[in-house]
Amino acid sequence: MLSEFARLLLLYRKSRGLTQAEIATHAAIEASLISKFERGTRYPDRTMVLAIAKALQLSQIETDDLLLAARFAPRNLGYLELGKKLEEFSSRIEKLQHTIENLDEKLAKIITTHSLE
């Protein structure tokens, strides 16, 4: 099973229509690292997460989510604020997972419909 960071990175990259090589170029890191991050075989350091977020042109909320998924605290939050951020993050991840599941179901129906034709 993929890590939260791997799933979120993959989702953000694909939703923006970018390749791993494009992200790597803009983030000034090796393309093979993006692949490893998305497969969950390697974790980035905080600097890399921020460079990737910038390359993806993520909003502050999305950047915070990516930082949290990589197990880094976003910005300079206190413990109470961080706890709230973690709750918000978990909620957004659940919504994204439901969206992905719904899209998978729709794709399966489309494939089934076309294979019957």
Biotite code that builds the C-alpha atoms (Angstrom):
import biotite.structure as struc

atoms = struc.array([
    struc.Atom([0.000, 0.000, 0.000], chain_id="A", res_id=1, res_name="MET", atom_name="CA", element="C"),
    struc.Atom([1.279, 3.449, -0.895], chain_id="A", res_id=2, res_name="LEU", atom_name="CA", element="C"),
    struc.Atom([2.106, 6.008, 1.760], chain_id="A", res_id=3, res_name="SER", atom_name="CA", element="C"),
    struc.Atom([-0.070, 9.112, 2.157], chain_id="A", res_id=4, res_name="GLU", atom_name="CA", element="C"),
    struc.Atom([2.761, 11.170, 0.717], chain_id="A", res_id=5, res_name="PHE", atom_name="CA", element="C"),
    struc.Atom([3.103, 8.904, -2.343], chain_id="A", res_id=6, res_name="ALA", atom_name="CA", element="C"),
    struc.Atom([-0.641, 8.981, -3.048], chain_id="A", res_id=7, res_name="ARG", atom_name="CA", element="C"),
    struc.Atom([-0.916, 12.721, -2.569], chain_id="A", res_id=8, res_name="LEU", atom_name="CA", element="C"),
    struc.Atom([2.123, 13.479, -4.732], chain_id="A", res_id=9, res_name="LEU", atom_name="CA", element="C"),
    struc.Atom([0.785, 11.240, -7.492], chain_id="A", res_id=10, res_name="LEU", atom_name="CA", element="C"),
    struc.Atom([-2.661, 12.833, -7.275], chain_id="A", res_id=11, res_name="LEU", atom_name="CA", element="C"),
    struc.Atom([-1.318, 16.398, -7.398], chain_id="A", res_id=12, res_name="TYR", atom_name="CA", element="C"),
    struc.Atom([1.064, 15.613, -10.271], chain_id="A", res_id=13, res_name="ARG", atom_name="CA", element="C"),
    struc.Atom([-1.552, 13.859, -12.399], chain_id="A", res_id=14, res_name="LYS", atom_name="CA", element="C"),
    struc.Atom([-4.229, 16.463, -11.680], chain_id="A", res_id=15, res_name="SER", atom_name="CA", element="C"),
    struc.Atom([-1.872, 19.072, -13.112], chain_id="A", res_id=16, res_name="ARG", atom_name="CA", element="C"),
    struc.Atom([-0.988, 16.948, -16.137], chain_id="A", res_id=17, res_name="GLY", atom_name="CA", element="C"),
    struc.Atom([2.726, 16.934, -15.410], chain_id="A", res_id=18, res_name="LEU", atom_name="CA", element="C"),
    struc.Atom([5.279, 14.172, -15.857], chain_id="A", res_id=19, res_name="THR", atom_name="CA", element="C"),
    struc.Atom([7.742, 13.050, -13.233], chain_id="A", res_id=20, res_name="GLN", atom_name="CA", element="C"),
    struc.Atom([10.540, 14.522, -15.359], chain_id="A", res_id=21, res_name="ALA", atom_name="CA", element="C"),
    struc.Atom([8.825, 17.919, -15.519], chain_id="A", res_id=22, res_name="GLU", atom_name="CA", element="C"),
    struc.Atom([8.393, 18.043, -11.749], chain_id="A", res_id=23, res_name="ILE", atom_name="CA", element="C"),
    struc.Atom([12.006, 16.962, -11.230], chain_id="A", res_id=24, res_name="ALA", atom_name="CA", element="C"),
    struc.Atom([13.287, 19.648, -13.591], chain_id="A", res_id=25, res_name="THR", atom_name="CA", element="C"),
    struc.Atom([11.292, 22.411, -11.906], chain_id="A", res_id=26, res_name="HIS", atom_name="CA", element="C"),
    struc.Atom([12.203, 21.148, -8.423], chain_id="A", res_id=27, res_name="ALA", atom_name="CA", element="C"),
    struc.Atom([15.890, 20.736, -9.372], chain_id="A", res_id=28, res_name="ALA", atom_name="CA", element="C"),
    struc.Atom([16.034, 17.119, -8.217], chain_id="A", res_id=29, res_name="ILE", atom_name="CA", element="C"),
    struc.Atom([16.648, 13.834, -10.020], chain_id="A", res_id=30, res_name="GLU", atom_name="CA", element="C"),
    struc.Atom([13.685, 12.407, -11.956], chain_id="A", res_id=31, res_name="ALA", atom_name="CA", element="C"),
    struc.Atom([14.308, 8.979, -10.437], chain_id="A", res_id=32, res_name="SER", atom_name="CA", element="C"),
    struc.Atom([13.587, 10.460, -7.004], chain_id="A", res_id=33, res_name="LEU", atom_name="CA", element="C"),
    struc.Atom([10.083, 11.525, -8.019], chain_id="A", res_id=34, res_name="ILE", atom_name="CA", element="C"),
    struc.Atom([9.423, 7.952, -9.126], chain_id="A", res_id=35, res_name="SER", atom_name="CA", element="C"),
    struc.Atom([10.734, 6.600, -5.821], chain_id="A", res_id=36, res_name="LYS", atom_name="CA", element="C"),
    struc.Atom([8.629, 9.090, -3.858], chain_id="A", res_id=37, res_name="PHE", atom_name="CA", element="C"),
    struc.Atom([5.489, 8.082, -5.785], chain_id="A", res_id=38, res_name="GLU", atom_name="CA", element="C"),
    struc.Atom([6.208, 4.377, -5.259], chain_id="A", res_id=39, res_name="ARG", atom_name="CA", element="C"),
    struc.Atom([6.796, 5.006, -1.568], chain_id="A", res_id=40, res_name="GLY", atom_name="CA", element="C"),
    struc.Atom([10.282, 3.505, -1.618], chain_id="A", res_id=41, res_name="THR", atom_name="CA", element="C"),
    struc.Atom([11.886, 6.750, -0.513], chain_id="A", res_id=42, res_name="ARG", atom_name="CA", element="C"),
    struc.Atom([10.876, 9.839, 1.452], chain_id="A", res_id=43, res_name="TYR", atom_name="CA", element="C"),
    struc.Atom([12.003, 13.382, 0.672], chain_id="A", res_id=44, res_name="PRO", atom_name="CA", element="C"),
    struc.Atom([13.461, 15.805, 3.136], chain_id="A", res_id=45, res_name="ASP", atom_name="CA", element="C"),
    struc.Atom([11.535, 18.982, 3.969], chain_id="A", res_id=46, res_name="ARG", atom_name="CA", element="C"),
    struc.Atom([13.460, 21.068, 1.409], chain_id="A", res_id=47, res_name="THR", atom_name="CA", element="C"),
    struc.Atom([12.553, 18.623, -1.351], chain_id="A", res_id=48, res_name="MET", atom_name="CA", element="C"),
    struc.Atom([8.877, 18.634, -0.348], chain_id="A", res_id=49, res_name="VAL", atom_name="CA", element="C"),
    struc.Atom([8.828, 22.420, -0.577], chain_id="A", res_id=50, res_name="LEU", atom_name="CA", element="C"),
    struc.Atom([10.629, 22.363, -3.952], chain_id="A", res_id=51, res_name="ALA", atom_name="CA", element="C"),
    struc.Atom([8.139, 19.801, -5.285], chain_id="A", res_id=52, res_name="ILE", atom_name="CA", element="C"),
    struc.Atom([5.212, 21.873, -3.962], chain_id="A", res_id=53, res_name="ALA", atom_name="CA", element="C"),
    struc.Atom([6.580, 24.919, -5.743], chain_id="A", res_id=54, res_name="LYS", atom_name="CA", element="C"),
    struc.Atom([7.111, 22.940, -8.964], chain_id="A", res_id=55, res_name="ALA", atom_name="CA", element="C"),
    struc.Atom([3.495, 21.736, -8.752], chain_id="A", res_id=56, res_name="LEU", atom_name="CA", element="C"),
    struc.Atom([2.327, 25.290, -7.992], chain_id="A", res_id=57, res_name="GLN", atom_name="CA", element="C"),
    struc.Atom([0.434, 24.069, -4.950], chain_id="A", res_id=58, res_name="LEU", atom_name="CA", element="C"),
    struc.Atom([-1.666, 26.350, -2.789], chain_id="A", res_id=59, res_name="SER", atom_name="CA", element="C"),
    struc.Atom([-0.582, 26.897, 0.823], chain_id="A", res_id=60, res_name="GLN", atom_name="CA", element="C"),
    struc.Atom([-3.193, 24.379, 1.999], chain_id="A", res_id=61, res_name="ILE", atom_name="CA", element="C"),
    struc.Atom([-2.004, 21.783, -0.527], chain_id="A", res_id=62, res_name="GLU", atom_name="CA", element="C"),
    struc.Atom([1.612, 22.455, 0.455], chain_id="A", res_id=63, res_name="THR", atom_name="CA", element="C"),
    struc.Atom([0.710, 21.978, 4.116], chain_id="A", res_id=64, res_name="ASP", atom_name="CA", element="C"),
    struc.Atom([-1.035, 18.712, 3.227], chain_id="A", res_id=65, res_name="ASP", atom_name="CA", element="C"),
    struc.Atom([2.024, 17.496, 1.345], chain_id="A", res_id=66, res_name="LEU", atom_name="CA", element="C"),
    struc.Atom([4.275, 18.437, 4.268], chain_id="A", res_id=67, res_name="LEU", atom_name="CA", element="C"),
    struc.Atom([1.991, 16.634, 6.717], chain_id="A", res_id=68, res_name="LEU", atom_name="CA", element="C"),
    struc.Atom([1.866, 13.560, 4.484], chain_id="A", res_id=69, res_name="ALA", atom_name="CA", element="C"),
    struc.Atom([5.676, 13.519, 4.474], chain_id="A", res_id=70, res_name="ALA", atom_name="CA", element="C"),
    struc.Atom([5.551, 13.825, 8.289], chain_id="A", res_id=71, res_name="ARG", atom_name="CA", element="C"),
    struc.Atom([6.755, 17.406, 8.496], chain_id="A", res_id=72, res_name="PHE", atom_name="CA", element="C"),
    struc.Atom([4.962, 20.170, 10.347], chain_id="A", res_id=73, res_name="ALA", atom_name="CA", element="C"),
    struc.Atom([3.602, 22.823, 8.011], chain_id="A", res_id=74, res_name="PRO", atom_name="CA", element="C"),
    struc.Atom([4.937, 26.361, 8.481], chain_id="A", res_id=75, res_name="ARG", atom_name="CA", element="C"),
    struc.Atom([5.485, 27.372, 12.112], chain_id="A", res_id=76, res_name="ASN", atom_name="CA", element="C"),
    struc.Atom([2.348, 26.097, 13.785], chain_id="A", res_id=77, res_name="LEU", atom_name="CA", element="C"),
    struc.Atom([1.849, 25.573, 17.505], chain_id="A", res_id=78, res_name="GLY", atom_name="CA", element="C"),
    struc.Atom([0.685, 22.216, 18.827], chain_id="A", res_id=79, res_name="TYR", atom_name="CA", element="C"),
    struc.Atom([-3.009, 23.168, 18.898], chain_id="A", res_id=80, res_name="LEU", atom_name="CA", element="C"),
    struc.Atom([-2.889, 24.536, 15.374], chain_id="A", res_id=81, res_name="GLU", atom_name="CA", element="C"),
    struc.Atom([-0.974, 21.474, 14.228], chain_id="A", res_id=82, res_name="LEU", atom_name="CA", element="C"),
    struc.Atom([-3.606, 19.176, 15.756], chain_id="A", res_id=83, res_name="GLY", atom_name="CA", element="C"),
    struc.Atom([-6.339, 21.029, 13.872], chain_id="A", res_id=84, res_name="LYS", atom_name="CA", element="C"),
    struc.Atom([-4.295, 20.836, 10.661], chain_id="A", res_id=85, res_name="LYS", atom_name="CA", element="C"),
    struc.Atom([-3.885, 17.075, 11.101], chain_id="A", res_id=86, res_name="LEU", atom_name="CA", element="C"),
    struc.Atom([-7.648, 16.659, 11.535], chain_id="A", res_id=87, res_name="GLU", atom_name="CA", element="C"),
    struc.Atom([-8.322, 18.773, 8.438], chain_id="A", res_id=88, res_name="GLU", atom_name="CA", element="C"),
    struc.Atom([-5.696, 16.834, 6.520], chain_id="A", res_id=89, res_name="PHE", atom_name="CA", element="C"),
    struc.Atom([-7.226, 13.484, 7.480], chain_id="A", res_id=90, res_name="SER", atom_name="CA", element="C"),
    struc.Atom([-10.641, 14.706, 6.400], chain_id="A", res_id=91, res_name="SER", atom_name="CA", element="C"),
    struc.Atom([-9.361, 15.927, 3.018], chain_id="A", res_id=92, res_name="ARG", atom_name="CA", element="C"),
    struc.Atom([-7.481, 12.650, 2.446], chain_id="A", res_id=93, res_name="ILE", atom_name="CA", element="C"),
    struc.Atom([-10.686, 10.678, 3.127], chain_id="A", res_id=94, res_name="GLU", atom_name="CA", element="C"),
    struc.Atom([-12.586, 12.840, 0.639], chain_id="A", res_id=95, res_name="LYS", atom_name="CA", element="C"),
    struc.Atom([-9.848, 12.373, -1.967], chain_id="A", res_id=96, res_name="LEU", atom_name="CA", element="C"),
    struc.Atom([-9.903, 8.607, -1.412], chain_id="A", res_id=97, res_name="GLN", atom_name="CA", element="C"),
    struc.Atom([-13.684, 8.540, -1.927], chain_id="A", res_id=98, res_name="HIS", atom_name="CA", element="C"),
    struc.Atom([-13.289, 10.602, -5.082], chain_id="A", res_id=99, res_name="THR", atom_name="CA", element="C"),
    struc.Atom([-10.654, 8.204, -6.406], chain_id="A", res_id=100, res_name="ILE", atom_name="CA", element="C"),
    struc.Atom([-12.851, 5.197, -5.560], chain_id="A", res_id=101, res_name="GLU", atom_name="CA", element="C"),
    struc.Atom([-15.807, 6.793, -7.385], chain_id="A", res_id=102, res_name="ASN", atom_name="CA", element="C"),
    struc.Atom([-13.635, 7.519, -10.405], chain_id="A", res_id=103, res_name="LEU", atom_name="CA", element="C"),
    struc.Atom([-12.349, 3.933, -10.383], chain_id="A", res_id=104, res_name="ASP", atom_name="CA", element="C"),
    struc.Atom([-15.936, 2.651, -10.345], chain_id="A", res_id=105, res_name="GLU", atom_name="CA", element="C"),
    struc.Atom([-16.930, 4.939, -13.220], chain_id="A", res_id=106, res_name="LYS", atom_name="CA", element="C"),
    struc.Atom([-13.870, 3.870, -15.205], chain_id="A", res_id=107, res_name="LEU", atom_name="CA", element="C"),
    struc.Atom([-14.703, 0.198, -14.617], chain_id="A", res_id=108, res_name="ALA", atom_name="CA", element="C"),
    struc.Atom([-18.256, 0.792, -15.902], chain_id="A", res_id=109, res_name="LYS", atom_name="CA", element="C"),
    struc.Atom([-16.940, 2.547, -18.995], chain_id="A", res_id=110, res_name="ILE", atom_name="CA", element="C"),
    struc.Atom([-14.501, -0.249, -19.694], chain_id="A", res_id=111, res_name="ILE", atom_name="CA", element="C"),
    struc.Atom([-17.232, -2.860, -19.214], chain_id="A", res_id=112, res_name="THR", atom_name="CA", element="C"),
    struc.Atom([-19.612, -0.957, -21.495], chain_id="A", res_id=113, res_name="THR", atom_name="CA", element="C"),
    struc.Atom([-17.020, -0.597, -24.249], chain_id="A", res_id=114, res_name="HIS", atom_name="CA", element="C"),
    struc.Atom([-15.886, -4.217, -24.018], chain_id="A", res_id=115, res_name="SER", atom_name="CA", element="C"),
    struc.Atom([-19.491, -5.374, -24.530], chain_id="A", res_id=116, res_name="LEU", atom_name="CA", element="C"),
    struc.Atom([-19.822, -3.398, -27.755], chain_id="A", res_id=117, res_name="GLU", atom_name="CA", element="C"),
])
